[in-house]
Amino acid sequence: PRPKCFQACHADMKLNNSARRSRSSLLAVCRHWMPVESGSSAASRQAKQKRKSHSLSIRRTNSTEQERAGLQREILEGQDSKLPLPLRTNLLDLFGQIEREFENLYIENIELRREIETLNDRLTAEGQTFDGGDMTKGALKTNKCHSTSQLSQKLKTTYKASTSKIVSSFKATTSRAVCQLVKEYVGHRDGIWDLSVTRTLPVVLGTASADHSAMLWSIETGKCLLKYVGHAGSVNSIKFHPTEQMALTASGDQTAHIWRFMVQLPAPQSVADITQTPCDDDVDFSDKDEADGDGDGPNECPSVRTAATTLRSHQGVVIAADWLVGGKQAVTASWDRTANLYDVETSELVHSLTGHDQELTHCCTHPTQRLVVTSSRDTTFRLWDFRDPSIHSVNVFQGHTDTVTSAVFTVGDNVVSGSDDRTVKVWDLKNMRSPIATIRTDSAVNRISVSVNQRIIALPHDNRQVRLFDMSGVRLARLPRSNRQGHRRMVCCSTWCEDNPSCNLFSCGFDRQAIGWNINIPALLQEK
């Protein structure tokens, strides 16, 4: 028999041989999954890297490249990934270069936007100086700024077409819609939800604000004539009686108030420096931050604190209210999903209109008939018919895909609805299955209005724009907005006053101001 020491040595040799075989098999598996580069593949990889270095010659280098590479290696070694380490390193390096290129593009875009704003301001000033005269291409080149930087040269070539459109907007203004900003009405301490114009003399402008107040303004002077402070919540809408000096306001305090007013207009003042700006969708300007201050108006105005009549019975915010034809009844719309019809003299509830599945957003009455239309967040608006005293019928309009922010009557048999789905639709009361016209926009639409004589729809948008369309859906104009004029926040409402010689359109928004515009739409443009 062999000695025990020899047997132990023999066993150790077998164990070492088996370990070598296991390691060899493991290396074979690794070679199978991680093939070794041949000479040709290594050469091709070097060629690719050489081409890559040439194609990415604009790559930035700085003192932190080595530190960044070291950090990437530490991250790679600590991650659990099935990709080989060299491949992962190359991928991260490529992604880093892509990120830096996007960063360069972003910075360049910011500089280009600044240059565009500068050119727009200069072109606007030149257009006002030439007073809408003919500007040839040679004059345009002469009046443009002569910058010697490479960025300015790139700007001129890239945006040549757009600047040509901007300058062309100053040509032949007699055949274009001309929009003039006439007056700004500033005095509210918070956003303005709604505005309306009296239907009795003297003609004044009324605004409803989230600062719990409603104000009456002189259209010509822009001064506050009266302030109503009887509500305990946000004032969401204001409408005036058709024949008497009474106002109807809806509020977040779950009530609607009817209050009387008596105002005396101040002596009219001449309006100077009215800017005539052709309305063009190609004119756009930079934003302007909201002005500092507490929002106080230029003068103090008398206030009314007590309502003549209070309409109650809603269990939620009263978002809108309006007078029925004749002014003996009023309708309110609430977040409690109902609309109520009241008797004005007794303040008693006549009808409670139910059927909407979600909160109501607006209500409107027909100018000559006992018809009411209510809008809701349930994407529908409903037509309520009270012409027969014994029974009232209901018709549901389904055509929007988001909240219906408002629906208003026209003088004829049409209803125009606006929605958060960025569309405005014109409906025929005799055929409610589908709209007769659809207007598609790039922003949510708020409380719209339709002019009586010219039948022009004014669309206030969330993106601070106000656009004008005809009843066929043809775009007529866009009100000018720049860093010197126009709204700086969401535009909430618009209303027409066609009989006023100075301002025939008003708009309000959450920049705490209302603006009076003079809109001139040539008949030739409306026929197109």
C-alpha positions as CSV (number, residue, x, y, z in Angstrom):
1,P,0.0,0.0,0.0
2,R,1.1,3.6,-0.8
3,P,1.9,5.9,2.1
4,K,-0.9,8.2,3.3
5,C,1.2,11.3,2.4
6,F,1.4,10.1,-1.2
7,Q,-2.4,9.6,-1.4
8,A,-3.0,13.1,0.0
9,C,-0.7,14.7,-2.6
10,H,-2.4,12.7,-5.4
11,A,-5.8,14.0,-4.2
12,D,-4.5,17.6,-4.3
13,M,-3.3,17.1,-7.8
14,K,-6.7,15.9,-8.9
15,L,-8.4,18.9,-7.3
16,N,-6.0,21.3,-9.0
17,N,-6.6,19.7,-12.4
18,S,-10.4,19.9,-12.0
19,A,-10.1,23.6,-11.0
20,R,-8.0,24.2,-14.1
21,R,-10.6,22.5,-16.3
22,S,-13.4,24.6,-14.7
23,R,-11.5,27.8,-15.3
24,S,-10.8,26.8,-18.9
25,S,-14.4,26.1,-19.5
26,L,-15.4,29.5,-17.9
27,L,-12.9,31.3,-20.1
28,A,-14.3,29.5,-23.2
29,V,-17.8,30.7,-22.2
30,C,-16.5,34.2,-21.7
31,R,-14.8,34.1,-25.1
32,H,-18.0,32.9,-26.7
33,W,-20.0,35.8,-25.3
34,M,-17.2,38.4,-25.5
35,P,-15.4,37.7,-28.8
36,V,-11.9,38.9,-29.1
37,E,-11.4,41.5,-31.8
38,S,-9.5,40.3,-34.8
39,G,-7.0,42.5,-36.6
40,S,-9.4,43.5,-39.2
41,S,-12.2,44.4,-36.7
42,A,-9.8,46.3,-34.6
43,A,-8.6,48.3,-37.6
44,S,-12.2,49.0,-38.6
45,R,-13.0,50.2,-35.1
46,Q,-10.1,52.5,-35.1
47,A,-11.2,53.9,-38.5
48,K,-14.7,54.5,-37.1
49,Q,-13.4,56.3,-34.1
50,K,-11.2,58.4,-36.4
51,R,-14.2,59.3,-38.6
52,K,-16.3,60.0,-35.5
53,S,-13.6,62.4,-34.2
54,H,-13.7,64.2,-37.5
55,S,-17.5,64.4,-37.6
56,L,-17.7,65.7,-34.1
57,S,-15.0,68.3,-34.5
58,I,-17.3,71.0,-32.9
59,R,-17.2,69.0,-29.6
60,R,-16.3,71.2,-26.7
61,T,-13.3,70.3,-24.5
62,N,-12.6,71.7,-21.1
63,S,-10.6,70.9,-18.0
64,T,-13.4,68.7,-16.6
65,E,-13.4,66.1,-19.4
66,Q,-11.0,63.7,-17.6
67,E,-12.9,64.1,-14.3
68,R,-16.2,63.4,-16.1
69,A,-14.7,60.3,-17.8
70,G,-13.4,59.0,-14.5
71,L,-16.8,59.6,-12.9
72,Q,-18.5,57.7,-15.8
73,R,-16.1,54.7,-15.2
74,E,-17.0,54.7,-11.5
75,I,-20.7,54.7,-12.4
76,L,-20.2,52.0,-14.9
77,E,-18.3,49.7,-12.6
78,G,-20.9,50.1,-9.9
79,Q,-23.8,49.3,-12.2
80,D,-25.2,45.9,-13.0
81,S,-25.5,45.7,-16.8
82,K,-25.1,43.0,-19.4
83,L,-23.4,45.2,-21.8
84,P,-19.6,45.1,-22.0
85,L,-17.8,47.9,-20.2
86,P,-16.2,49.4,-23.4
87,L,-19.5,49.5,-25.2
88,R,-21.2,51.1,-22.2
89,T,-18.4,53.7,-22.0
90,N,-18.7,54.5,-25.7
91,L,-22.5,54.9,-25.4
92,L,-22.2,57.2,-22.5
93,D,-19.6,59.3,-24.3
94,L,-21.9,59.6,-27.3
95,F,-24.9,60.6,-25.2
96,G,-22.8,63.2,-23.5
97,Q,-21.8,64.7,-26.8
98,I,-25.4,64.7,-28.0
99,E,-26.4,66.5,-24.7
100,R,-23.7,69.1,-25.3
101,E,-24.9,69.7,-28.8
102,F,-28.5,70.1,-27.7
103,E,-27.2,72.6,-25.1
104,N,-25.5,74.6,-27.8
105,L,-28.6,74.6,-29.9
106,Y,-30.7,75.7,-26.9
107,I,-28.4,78.6,-26.2
108,E,-28.4,79.6,-29.8
109,N,-32.2,79.5,-30.0
110,I,-32.4,81.8,-27.0
111,E,-30.1,84.3,-28.7
112,L,-32.1,84.1,-31.9
113,R,-35.3,84.8,-30.0
114,R,-33.7,87.9,-28.5
115,E,-32.7,89.1,-31.9
116,I,-36.2,88.4,-33.3
117,E,-37.7,90.5,-30.5
118,T,-35.3,93.4,-31.2
119,L,-36.0,93.3,-35.0
120,N,-39.8,93.1,-34.3
121,D,-39.6,96.2,-32.1
122,R,-37.6,98.1,-34.7
123,L,-39.9,97.0,-37.5
124,T,-42.9,98.1,-35.5
125,A,-41.4,101.5,-34.8
126,E,-40.5,101.9,-38.5
127,G,-44.1,100.9,-39.5
128,Q,-45.6,103.5,-37.2
129,T,-43.1,106.1,-38.5
130,F,-44.0,105.4,-42.1
131,D,-47.7,105.5,-41.1
132,G,-48.7,102.5,-43.1
133,G,-47.1,103.7,-46.3
134,D,-45.5,101.6,-49.0
135,M,-42.2,100.1,-48.0
136,T,-40.2,98.5,-50.7
137,K,-37.7,95.8,-50.2
138,G,-34.9,98.2,-50.7
139,A,-36.3,100.5,-48.0
140,L,-36.7,97.5,-45.7
141,K,-33.0,96.6,-46.1
142,T,-32.0,100.1,-45.4
143,N,-34.1,100.4,-42.3
144,K,-33.0,97.1,-40.8
145,C,-30.2,97.1,-38.3
146,H,-26.8,96.4,-39.8
147,S,-25.2,94.0,-37.4
148,T,-21.8,92.6,-38.2
149,S,-22.0,89.6,-36.0
150,Q,-22.4,86.1,-37.6
151,L,-25.5,85.6,-35.5
152,S,-27.3,88.6,-37.0
153,Q,-26.4,87.4,-40.5
154,K,-27.9,84.0,-39.8
155,L,-31.0,85.7,-38.3
156,K,-31.5,87.7,-41.4
157,T,-31.3,84.8,-43.8
158,T,-33.3,82.4,-41.6
159,Y,-36.2,84.7,-40.8
160,K,-36.3,86.6,-44.1
161,A,-39.7,85.3,-45.0
162,S,-41.3,86.1,-41.6
163,T,-39.9,89.6,-41.4
164,S,-41.2,90.2,-44.9
165,K,-44.7,89.3,-43.7
166,I,-44.3,91.6,-40.7
167,V,-43.4,94.5,-42.9
168,S,-46.1,93.7,-45.4
169,S,-48.7,94.1,-42.6
170,F,-48.0,97.8,-42.8
171,K,-49.0,98.0,-46.5
172,A,-52.4,98.9,-47.8
173,T,-54.0,99.0,-44.3
174,T,-57.3,100.1,-45.9
175,S,-57.9,96.6,-47.1
176,R,-57.0,94.9,-43.8
177,A,-58.6,94.7,-40.4
178,V,-57.3,97.6,-38.3
179,C,-57.2,97.2,-34.5
180,Q,-56.6,100.2,-32.2
181,L,-56.0,100.0,-28.5
182,V,-58.0,102.9,-27.2
183,K,-58.1,102.7,-23.5
184,E,-57.0,100.6,-20.5
185,Y,-59.1,100.3,-17.4
186,V,-57.0,99.6,-14.4
187,G,-58.1,99.5,-10.8
188,H,-59.0,95.9,-9.8
189,R,-56.7,94.1,-7.3
190,D,-57.2,90.7,-8.9
191,G,-58.1,89.1,-12.2
192,I,-61.2,90.2,-14.1
193,W,-63.6,87.3,-15.0
194,D,-66.3,89.1,-16.9
195,L,-67.3,92.5,-18.4
196,S,-70.4,93.9,-20.0
197,V,-71.7,97.2,-21.3
198,T,-74.9,98.9,-20.2
199,R,-77.9,98.9,-22.5
200,T,-79.2,102.2,-21.1
201,L,-77.8,105.8,-21.1
202,P,-75.2,106.7,-20.1
203,V,-73.3,103.9,-21.6
204,V,-70.6,102.6,-19.2
205,L,-68.5,99.5,-18.9
206,G,-68.9,97.1,-16.0
207,T,-66.3,94.6,-14.8
208,A,-66.5,91.6,-12.4
209,S,-63.4,90.7,-10.6
210,A,-62.0,88.0,-8.3
211,D,-61.2,90.8,-5.8
212,H,-64.9,90.5,-4.6
213,S,-65.9,93.7,-6.4
214,A,-67.6,95.0,-9.5
215,M,-66.7,98.3,-11.1
216,L,-68.4,100.7,-13.5
217,W,-66.1,102.7,-15.8
218,S,-66.3,105.7,-18.1
219,I,-65.5,104.3,-21.5
220,E,-64.0,107.6,-22.8
221,T,-61.9,108.6,-19.8
222,G,-61.1,105.2,-18.3
223,K,-62.0,106.4,-14.8
224,C,-63.9,104.3,-12.2
225,L,-67.4,105.7,-11.6
226,L,-68.8,103.3,-9.1
227,K,-67.7,100.2,-7.2
228,Y,-70.0,97.5,-5.8
229,V,-68.6,95.7,-2.8
230,G,-71.7,93.8,-1.5
231,H,-70.4,90.3,-2.3
232,A,-68.4,88.1,0.1
233,G,-66.7,86.1,-2.7
234,S,-65.3,86.5,-6.1
235,V,-67.6,88.3,-8.6
236,N,-67.8,86.0,-11.6
237,S,-70.1,87.8,-14.0
238,I,-72.0,91.0,-14.5
239,K,-75.0,91.8,-16.7
240,F,-77.1,95.0,-17.1
241,H,-80.8,95.3,-17.2
242,P,-82.2,96.0,-20.6
243,T,-84.2,99.1,-19.7
244,E,-83.2,100.2,-16.1
245,Q,-80.0,101.2,-14.4
246,M,-79.6,97.8,-12.6
247,A,-76.8,95.3,-12.6
248,L,-76.9,91.6,-12.0
249,T,-73.8,90.0,-10.5
250,A,-73.0,86.3,-9.7
251,S,-70.5,85.4,-7.0
252,G,-68.6,82.7,-5.3
253,D,-70.6,83.4,-2.1
254,Q,-73.4,81.2,-3.7
255,T,-75.7,84.2,-4.4
256,A,-76.6,86.6,-7.2
257,H,-77.2,90.2,-6.4
258,I,-79.3,92.8,-8.2
259,W,-78.2,96.4,-7.4
260,R,-79.1,99.8,-8.7
261,F,-76.6,102.4,-9.8
262,M,-76.6,106.1,-10.8
263,V,-73.5,107.5,-12.4
264,Q,-72.6,110.8,-14.0
265,L,-70.0,110.8,-16.8
266,P,-67.0,113.1,-16.4
267,A,-66.2,115.6,-19.1
268,P,-64.9,113.8,-22.2
269,Q,-61.2,114.0,-22.9
270,S,-59.4,113.7,-26.2
271,V,-57.7,110.4,-26.7
272,A,-54.1,111.0,-27.8
273,D,-51.5,108.6,-29.1
274,I,-53.9,106.0,-30.3
275,T,-51.8,103.2,-31.9
276,Q,-53.2,102.0,-35.2
277,T,-52.0,98.5,-35.7
278,P,-53.0,96.2,-38.6
279,C,-54.3,93.0,-37.1
280,D,-52.1,90.2,-38.4
281,D,-51.5,86.7,-37.1
282,D,-47.9,86.9,-38.2
283,V,-47.2,89.7,-35.7
284,D,-46.0,88.5,-32.4
285,F,-44.0,90.1,-29.7
286,S,-42.3,89.3,-26.4
287,D,-44.1,88.9,-23.1
288,K,-44.1,91.6,-20.5
289,D,-44.2,90.8,-16.8
290,E,-47.1,92.0,-14.8
291,A,-46.6,95.5,-13.5
292,D,-45.7,95.9,-9.9
293,G,-48.1,97.6,-7.5
294,D,-51.2,96.8,-5.6
295,G,-53.5,97.5,-8.6
296,D,-55.1,100.7,-7.3
297,G,-56.7,102.8,-9.9
298,P,-55.8,106.4,-10.6
299,N,-58.7,107.8,-8.5
300,E,-61.1,106.7,-5.8
301,C,-64.7,106.1,-6.8
302,P,-67.9,105.9,-4.7
303,S,-69.1,102.4,-3.6
304,V,-72.3,100.6,-3.1
305,R,-72.5,98.0,-0.4
306,T,-76.1,96.8,-0.3
307,A,-78.0,94.8,-2.9
308,A,-81.6,95.7,-3.8
309,T,-82.4,92.0,-4.3
310,T,-80.5,88.8,-3.4
311,L,-81.1,85.6,-5.2
312,R,-80.4,82.5,-3.1
313,S,-81.0,78.7,-3.2
314,H,-77.8,77.5,-4.9
315,Q,-75.5,75.1,-3.0
316,G,-72.3,76.1,-4.8
317,V,-70.5,78.9,-6.6
318,V,-72.8,81.0,-8.8
319,I,-70.6,81.2,-11.9
320,A,-72.8,83.3,-14.2
321,A,-76.2,85.1,-14.4
322,D,-78.2,86.9,-17.0
323,W,-81.5,88.7,-17.6
324,L,-84.3,87.2,-19.6
325,V,-85.9,89.3,-22.3
326,G,-88.0,92.0,-20.7
327,G,-85.9,92.0,-17.5
328,K,-88.6,90.6,-15.2
329,Q,-86.8,87.3,-14.7
330,A,-83.2,86.3,-14.3
331,V,-81.3,83.0,-14.7
332,T,-78.3,81.8,-12.7
333,A,-75.7,79.0,-13.4
334,S,-73.9,77.3,-10.5
335,W,-71.3,74.7,-9.7
336,D,-74.0,72.7,-8.0
337,R,-74.9,71.5,-11.5
338,T,-78.2,73.4,-11.7
339,A,-79.4,76.6,-13.3
340,N,-82.2,78.6,-11.5
341,L,-84.9,80.9,-13.0
342,Y,-86.0,83.6,-10.6
343,D,-88.7,86.3,-10.5
344,V,-86.8,89.6,-10.1
345,E,-89.6,91.4,-8.2
346,T,-90.2,88.7,-5.6
347,S,-86.8,87.0,-5.7
348,E,-88.6,83.7,-5.7
349,L,-87.4,80.6,-7.5
350,V,-89.5,79.8,-10.5
351,H,-87.7,76.8,-12.1
352,S,-84.7,74.8,-11.2
353,L,-83.1,73.5,-14.4
354,T,-81.3,70.1,-13.8
355,G,-79.7,67.7,-16.2
356,H,-76.0,68.6,-16.4
357,D,-73.7,65.9,-15.1
358,Q,-71.0,68.4,-13.9
359,E,-70.5,72.0,-12.9
360,L,-72.0,74.7,-15.0
361,T,-69.6,77.3,-16.5
362,H,-71.9,79.9,-18.2
363,C,-75.4,80.9,-19.1
364,C,-76.8,83.2,-21.7
365,T,-80.3,84.4,-22.7
366,H,-81.6,85.2,-26.2
367,P,-82.0,88.9,-26.9
368,T,-85.6,88.7,-28.2
369,Q,-87.0,85.3,-27.1
370,R,-87.4,83.4,-23.9
371,L,-84.6,81.1,-24.5
372,V,-81.7,80.1,-22.2
373,V,-78.5,78.2,-23.0
374,T,-76.3,76.8,-20.3
375,S,-72.7,75.4,-20.6
376,S,-71.1,72.8,-18.5
377,R,-67.9,70.9,-17.8
378,D,-69.7,67.8,-19.0
379,T,-68.7,68.8,-22.6
380,T,-72.3,69.7,-23.5
381,F,-74.5,72.8,-23.5
382,R,-78.3,72.8,-23.2
383,L,-81.0,74.9,-24.7
384,W,-84.0,75.7,-22.5
385,D,-87.2,77.0,-24.1
386,F,-89.5,79.0,-21.9
387,R,-91.7,80.5,-24.6
388,D,-94.6,78.2,-23.5
389,P,-95.4,79.2,-19.9
390,S,-96.9,75.8,-19.1
391,I,-93.9,73.6,-20.1
392,H,-90.2,74.1,-21.0
393,S,-88.3,71.9,-23.4
394,V,-84.6,70.9,-23.3
395,N,-82.3,70.2,-26.1
396,V,-78.8,68.9,-25.6
397,F,-75.9,69.8,-27.9
398,Q,-73.0,67.4,-28.0
399,G,-70.0,68.3,-30.1
400,H,-67.1,69.2,-27.9
401,T,-64.6,66.9,-26.2
402,D,-63.8,69.2,-23.2
403,T,-65.4,71.8,-21.0
404,V,-67.8,74.1,-22.8
405,T,-66.7,77.5,-21.4
406,S,-69.5,79.5,-23.0
407,A,-72.4,79.4,-25.5
408,V,-74.0,82.5,-26.7
409,F,-77.0,83.4,-29.0
410,T,-76.8,85.5,-32.2
411,V,-79.5,87.7,-33.5
412,G,-80.6,85.0,-35.9
413,D,-81.2,81.3,-35.2
414,N,-77.6,80.4,-34.3
415,V,-75.7,79.5,-31.2
416,V,-71.9,79.8,-30.9
417,S,-70.1,77.7,-28.4
418,G,-66.5,77.8,-27.2
419,S,-64.6,75.1,-25.4
420,D,-61.4,74.1,-23.6
421,D,-60.9,71.6,-26.5
422,R,-59.6,74.7,-28.5
423,T,-62.6,74.8,-30.9
424,V,-65.5,77.1,-31.5
425,K,-68.6,75.8,-33.2
426,V,-71.5,77.5,-34.8
427,W,-74.9,75.8,-34.5
428,D,-78.2,76.2,-36.2
429,L,-81.1,76.0,-33.8
430,K,-83.2,74.2,-36.4
431,N,-80.6,71.5,-36.9
432,M,-78.8,70.5,-33.7
433,R,-77.1,67.3,-34.9
434,S,-73.9,68.8,-36.2
435,P,-72.4,72.3,-36.3
436,I,-72.5,74.4,-39.5
437,A,-69.0,75.7,-38.9
438,T,-66.0,74.7,-36.8
439,I,-63.1,77.0,-35.8
440,R,-59.9,75.3,-34.6
441,T,-57.4,77.3,-32.6
442,D,-54.2,76.6,-30.7
443,S,-55.5,77.5,-27.2
444,A,-58.4,77.1,-24.9
445,V,-61.3,79.5,-25.6
446,N,-63.0,81.4,-22.8
447,R,-66.2,83.5,-22.8
448,I,-66.9,84.5,-26.4
449,S,-69.1,87.3,-27.8
450,V,-70.7,87.9,-31.2
451,S,-71.3,91.4,-32.6
452,V,-74.9,92.2,-33.6
453,N,-74.3,94.1,-36.8
454,Q,-71.3,92.5,-38.4
455,R,-71.7,89.1,-36.8
456,I,-68.1,88.8,-35.8
457,I,-67.0,86.3,-33.1
458,A,-64.4,87.5,-30.6
459,L,-62.4,84.7,-29.1
460,P,-60.5,85.3,-25.8
461,H,-57.8,82.7,-25.3
462,D,-55.8,81.2,-22.5
463,N,-52.6,82.2,-24.3
464,R,-53.3,86.0,-24.0
465,Q,-54.6,86.4,-27.6
466,V,-57.9,87.7,-28.8
467,R,-58.9,86.5,-32.3
468,L,-61.7,87.6,-34.6
469,F,-63.6,85.2,-36.9
470,D,-66.8,85.5,-39.0
471,M,-69.7,83.1,-38.7
472,S,-68.3,80.9,-41.5
473,G,-65.2,80.2,-39.6
474,V,-62.9,82.5,-41.6
475,R,-60.2,84.2,-39.6
476,L,-60.4,88.0,-39.9
477,A,-57.8,89.4,-37.4
478,R,-55.9,89.0,-34.2
479,L,-55.7,91.9,-31.7
480,P,-52.1,93.2,-31.4
481,R,-50.2,92.2,-28.3
482,S,-46.6,93.4,-27.5
483,N,-44.5,94.4,-24.6
484,R,-46.2,97.8,-24.7
485,Q,-49.9,96.9,-25.2
486,G,-52.3,94.1,-25.0
487,H,-53.0,91.5,-22.3
488,R,-50.2,89.9,-20.4
489,R,-52.2,87.1,-18.8
490,M,-55.1,84.8,-19.7
491,V,-57.9,86.7,-21.5
492,C,-61.2,85.7,-19.8
493,C,-64.0,87.5,-21.6
494,S,-64.9,89.8,-24.5
495,T,-67.9,91.9,-25.3
496,W,-69.0,94.2,-28.1
497,C,-70.4,97.7,-28.0
498,E,-70.9,98.6,-31.7
499,D,-72.7,101.8,-31.1
500,N,-69.8,103.4,-29.3
501,P,-67.7,105.6,-31.6
502,S,-64.4,105.1,-29.7
503,C,-64.4,101.6,-28.4
504,N,-66.5,98.8,-30.0
505,L,-64.8,95.8,-28.4
506,F,-63.7,95.2,-24.8
507,S,-61.6,92.4,-23.3
508,C,-60.5,91.5,-19.8
509,G,-58.1,89.1,-18.2
510,F,-56.1,88.0,-15.3
511,D,-53.6,90.8,-15.8
512,R,-56.2,92.8,-13.7
513,Q,-57.1,95.2,-16.5
514,A,-59.8,95.6,-19.1
515,I,-58.9,97.0,-22.6
516,G,-61.1,99.0,-25.0
517,W,-60.4,98.4,-28.7
518,N,-61.6,100.0,-31.9
519,I,-62.0,97.4,-34.6
520,N,-62.4,98.3,-38.2
521,I,-63.3,95.3,-40.4
522,P,-63.6,96.4,-44.0
523,A,-66.6,95.0,-45.9
524,L,-64.3,93.7,-48.6
525,L,-62.5,91.6,-46.0
526,Q,-65.7,90.2,-44.6
527,E,-66.8,89.1,-48.0
528,K,-63.6,87.0,-48.6
